Amino acid sequence: MPGTTHPIRPADVAGVRELARAGRLARSASAAPPRDLARLRGAVYTVTWPLVFARITKPLELQRRHPDCLRGLEWMRPDCLDGFHDDVEAVVEHALRRATDPIQNLEGWLATRLSPATVDAHRRRRGEIGALQRPRLPAWLGDALGGDPWLGELAVRILLWVGVPTTAGGELWPLAGWAARRAEVTGEPPAGQDHRETLDREVRTVLAAMRTRPKWYAEHVERPLGHKRAPVAPMPADSASELTALELVRPHEVDDARLTGLAEQALRAIEARLARGQDPAVAITAVVRVVFGTAAPATLDRLLHNGSTRDDWLSTALADDARLARIVATALAILDH
């Protein structure tokens, strides 16, 4: 969990659930010393992040058409991952302040708080950089734009966009996204590059009208724009193909790194099953079979260290009671369970 170095154990998660059931979660968090508060926050984070990913992040990434981000946290683009962590932290902080009544179903309660917690945090972050929290078209700006419905809506969209930390790929304004809305409002269908040039000209028109109030423009447009992350230029296709063939580490080091990633996934999944009270041997066997028997072939393009096939090795290991017992004992020792 970001922000703490303390490993979160199933017992920590169970403790948070008990505090929630007793209606003492928020009170305990407010009175906890730093180390205990870090554990509380980490345990709530453990319960919260799957909900945020499933109910907020995945729909958003689907809308953005980011199939890589839909696969899971380790595949998410840096900007999208930052947004995910911001949302989880917002819900965690909300829970630690607002969970004052008895909560029998912590996940169910958190699910009802996802929207208000993330919206409030989003507005707070916008306010911190000078962006309007709830952009509306000022009367003076509407007059300066001649009362044009589309230019008025474009002005609001600009005020919304300046408070978003990212840019539109390599461009400042998301003209492609705005073009579809322009067609709906004006009744003029998109017409390729000419339509894009028209929209770019309209953005400049709106910005010029905004600049007639220099102080307002500096505070609510220029200042938040200054907080946007610089876009990264796309890599030329020929350079990308050359880099793909360049191996900076040995094959066995690549294998080790991938296996380490799979092991981390397995431990998280085992920890979740143990927290639900599942038998350790059953939980560990099921997770190991899925992660290393099903997930591994999708991420490893050859046999590991010239060994036998993974499926054969796994079946043999899990069928041997002694080897299975060692696997279970090792996993439990790592989890300090």
C-alpha positions in Angstrom: 0.0 0.0 0.0 1.4 3.5 -0.9 2.5 5.5 2.1 3.4 2.8 4.5 6.2 0.3 4.9 4.3 -2.0 7.3 3.2 -5.3 5.8 -0.6 -5.7 6.1 -1.6 -9.1 7.5 -4.9 -10.9 7.4 -5.2 -10.2 11.1 -5.0 -6.4 10.4 -7.9 -6.7 7.9 -9.9 -8.8 10.4 -9.3 -6.1 13.0 -10.6 -3.4 10.8 -13.7 -5.4 10.1 -14.3 -5.8 13.8 -13.8 -2.1 14.5 -16.3 -1.3 11.7 -18.8 -3.8 13.2 -18.4 -2.2 16.6 -18.8 1.4 15.1 -15.3 2.3 16.4 -13.3 2.5 13.1 -13.3 6.3 12.8 -12.8 6.9 16.5 -9.9 4.4 16.6 -8.2 6.1 13.6 -8.5 9.5 15.1 -6.8 8.4 18.4 -4.3 6.0 16.9 -0.5 6.7 17.1 1.3 6.9 13.7 2.3 3.3 13.5 -1.1 1.9 14.4 -2.8 4.4 12.1 -0.6 3.2 9.3 -1.8 -0.3 9.9 -5.4 0.8 10.0 -5.0 2.7 6.8 -3.3 -0.2 5.1 -5.9 -2.6 6.1 -8.7 -0.4 4.9 -6.7 0.1 1.7 -6.6 -3.7 1.2 -10.4 -3.9 1.4 -11.0 -0.8 -0.7 -8.8 -1.1 -3.7 -10.6 -4.0 -5.4 -13.9 -2.1 -5.1 -12.4 1.1 -6.6 -10.8 -0.9 -9.5 -13.9 -2.8 -10.3 -16.5 0.0 -9.9 -14.6 3.2 -10.9 -11.3 2.4 -12.6 -12.4 -0.3 -15.0 -15.5 1.6 -16.4 -13.3 4.7 -16.8 -10.5 2.8 -18.6 -13.2 1.2 -20.8 -14.4 4.6 -21.7 -10.8 5.7 -22.4 -10.3 2.6 -24.6 -7.3 1.5 -22.6 -7.4 -2.3 -22.8 -4.0 -2.5 -21.1 -5.2 -0.7 -18.0 -8.3 -3.0 -17.8 -6.0 -6.0 -17.3 -4.8 -5.0 -13.8 -2.7 -2.7 -11.8 0.7 -3.9 -13.1 -0.3 -3.1 -16.7 -1.8 0.3 -16.0 -0.3 3.4 -17.6 1.4 5.7 -15.1 -1.2 8.5 -15.3 -4.1 6.1 -15.0 -2.3 4.3 -12.0 -1.8 7.6 -10.3 -5.5 8.4 -10.7 -6.4 4.9 -9.3 -4.3 5.4 -6.2 -5.8 8.9 -5.7 -9.3 7.4 -5.8 -8.4 4.7 -3.4 -6.7 7.1 -1.0 -9.8 9.3 -1.1 -12.1 6.4 -0.1 -9.8 5.3 2.6 -9.6 8.7 4.2 -13.3 9.1 3.9 -13.8 5.8 5.7 -11.4 6.6 8.5 -13.3 9.9 9.1 -16.9 8.8 8.5 -17.2 5.2 9.7 -18.7 6.2 13.1 -21.7 3.8 13.1 -21.8 0.0 13.3 -21.0 -1.5 9.8 -21.8 -5.2 9.4 -20.7 -5.3 5.8 -17.6 -3.2 5.2 -17.4 -3.7 1.5 -21.1 -2.9 1.1 -20.7 0.3 3.0 -17.6 1.3 1.1 -19.4 0.7 -2.2 -22.0 3.3 -1.2 -19.2 5.8 -0.4 -17.1 5.5 -3.6 -18.8 8.3 -5.5 -19.1 10.9 -2.8 -15.6 10.2 -1.5 -13.9 10.4 -4.9 -16.0 13.4 -6.1 -15.1 15.4 -3.0 -11.5 14.6 -3.3 -11.5 15.4 -7.0 -13.0 18.8 -6.3 -10.6 19.4 -3.5 -7.6 18.7 -5.8 -9.0 21.0 -8.4 -9.4 23.8 -5.8 -5.8 23.3 -4.7 -4.5 24.2 -8.1 -7.0 27.1 -8.7 -9.4 25.2 -11.1 -13.0 25.9 -10.5 -14.6 23.0 -8.5 -17.9 23.2 -10.2 -17.4 25.1 -13.5 -20.3 27.2 -14.6 -20.5 29.8 -17.5 -20.2 33.3 -15.9 -22.7 35.7 -17.2 -20.0 38.1 -18.4 -18.3 35.3 -20.4 -21.5 34.3 -22.0 -22.1 37.9 -23.1 -18.5 38.1 -24.4 -19.2 35.0 -26.5 -22.4 36.5 -28.0 -24.7 34.1 -26.3 -23.6 31.3 -28.6 -24.7 28.0 -27.1 -21.8 25.9 -28.4 -19.1 28.5 -27.5 -20.7 28.7 -24.0 -20.5 24.9 -23.6 -17.0 24.9 -24.9 -16.0 27.5 -22.3 -17.3 25.2 -19.6 -15.5 22.2 -21.0 -12.3 24.2 -21.1 -12.7 25.2 -17.4 -13.3 21.5 -16.6 -10.3 20.3 -18.6 -7.7 22.7 -17.1 -8.3 21.0 -13.7 -7.4 17.6 -15.1 -3.8 16.7 -14.5 -3.1 15.0 -17.8 -3.0 16.3 -21.4 -4.8 14.8 -24.4 -1.9 12.6 -25.6 0.6 14.9 -27.2 -1.9 17.8 -27.4 -3.1 20.3 -24.8 -6.8 20.2 -25.6 -8.9 17.0 -26.3 -10.2 18.3 -29.6 -11.2 14.9 -30.9 -13.5 14.3 -27.9 -15.0 17.8 -28.1 -15.7 17.4 -31.9 -18.4 14.8 -31.3 -20.2 17.1 -28.8 -19.9 20.0 -31.2 -21.7 18.1 -33.9 -24.5 17.3 -31.4 -24.9 21.0 -30.4 -24.4 22.7 -33.8 -25.9 20.0 -36.0 -22.8 20.2 -38.2 -21.3 16.7 -38.7 -17.5 16.4 -38.3 -15.6 17.0 -41.5 -12.1 15.8 -41.1 -9.2 18.2 -40.7 -11.3 21.2 -41.6 -13.6 20.5 -38.7 -10.6 20.2 -36.4 -9.3 23.5 -37.5 -12.7 25.1 -36.8 -12.7 23.7 -33.3 -9.2 24.9 -32.7 -10.2 28.4 -33.8 -13.2 28.3 -31.5 -11.0 27.3 -28.5 -8.8 30.4 -29.3 -12.0 32.5 -29.5 -13.1 31.3 -26.0 -9.7 31.8 -24.5 -9.5 35.4 -25.9 -12.9 36.2 -24.3 -11.6 34.7 -21.0 -8.5 36.9 -21.1 -10.7 40.0 -21.0 -10.7 39.4 -17.2 -6.9 39.0 -16.7 -6.9 38.2 -13.0 -9.7 35.6 -13.3 -8.0 34.0 -16.3 -4.7 33.8 -14.5 -6.2 32.2 -11.5 -8.7 29.7 -13.0 -7.1 28.9 -16.4 -3.4 29.7 -16.5 -2.6 28.5 -13.0 -4.2 25.1 -13.3 -2.8 24.6 -16.8 0.7 25.1 -15.3 0.1 21.9 -13.1 -0.6 19.6 -16.1 1.9 16.9 -16.7 4.0 17.3 -19.8 3.0 14.9 -22.6 5.4 12.2 -23.6 6.2 12.2 -27.4 5.3 8.9 -29.0 8.1 6.7 -30.0 8.7 6.3 -33.8 7.6 2.8 -35.0 11.0 2.0 -36.4 12.7 2.9 -33.1 10.2 0.8 -31.2 10.9 -2.2 -33.3 14.7 -1.8 -32.8 14.3 -1.5 -29.0 12.1 -4.6 -28.9 14.9 -6.7 -30.2 17.4 -5.2 -27.7 17.9 -7.5 -24.7 19.4 -5.6 -21.7 19.3 -8.5 -19.3 19.8 -12.3 -19.6 16.8 -14.6 -20.2 16.9 -16.1 -16.8 16.8 -12.6 -15.2 13.6 -11.9 -17.2 12.2 -15.2 -15.9 13.0 -14.3 -12.4 11.4 -10.9 -12.6 8.2 -12.4 -14.1 8.1 -15.1 -11.5 8.5 -12.5 -8.8 5.6 -10.6 -10.1 3.4 -13.8 -10.2 4.5 -14.6 -6.7 3.3 -11.2 -5.5 -0.1 -11.8 -7.2 -0.3 -15.2 -5.6 0.4 -13.9 -2.1 -2.2 -11.2 -2.4 -4.8 -13.7 -3.5 -3.9 -16.1 -0.8 -4.0 -13.4 1.8 -7.5 -12.5 0.7 -8.7 -16.1 0.9 -7.2 -16.5 4.3 -8.9 -13.3 5.5 -12.2 -14.9 4.5 -11.4 -17.9 6.7 -10.6 -20.4 4.0 -8.4 -23.4 4.9 -4.7 -22.5 4.2 -3.9 -25.7 2.3 -7.1 -25.3 0.1 -6.5 -21.6 -0.5 -2.8 -21.9 -1.3 -3.3 -25.0 -3.6 -6.0 -23.2 -5.5 -4.1 -20.0 -5.9 -0.8 -21.6 -6.9 -2.6 -23.8 -9.5 -4.4 -20.7 -11.1 -1.5 -18.3 -11.0 1.4 -20.6 -12.0 -0.6 -23.1 -14.0 -3.0 -20.8 -15.9 -1.5 -17.2 -15.7 2.1 -18.2 -16.2 1.8 -19.4 -19.8 0.3 -16.1 -20.8 3.3 -14.2 -19.5 6.2 -16.6 -20.1 7.0 -17.3 -23.8 9.3 -20.3 -23.2 10.2 -22.9 -20.6 11.8 -21.7 -17.5 15.6 -22.3 -17.3 15.3 -25.2 -19.8 13.1 -27.2 -17.4 10.1 -29.4 -18.0 6.7 -27.9 -18.9 5.1 -25.8 -16.2 1.8 -27.8 -16.1 3.7 -31.1 -15.7 5.9 -29.7 -12.9 2.9 -28.1 -11.1 0.7 -31.2 -11.3 3.6 -33.3 -9.9 4.3 -30.9 -7.1 0.7 -30.5 -6.0 0.1 -34.2 -6.1 3.0 -34.9 -3.7 1.8 -34.4 -0.1 5.3 -33.6 1.2 6.0 -31.0 -1.5 2.6 -29.5 -1.1 3.1 -29.2 2.6 6.4 -27.3 2.1 4.7 -24.9 -0.4 1.9 -24.2 2.1 4.3 -23.7 5.0 6.5 -21.4 2.9 3.6 -19.3 1.9 2.3 -19.0 5.5 5.7 -18.1 6.7 6.0 -15.3 4.1 2.6 -14.0 5.2 3.5 -14.3 8.8 0.3 -16.2 9.4 
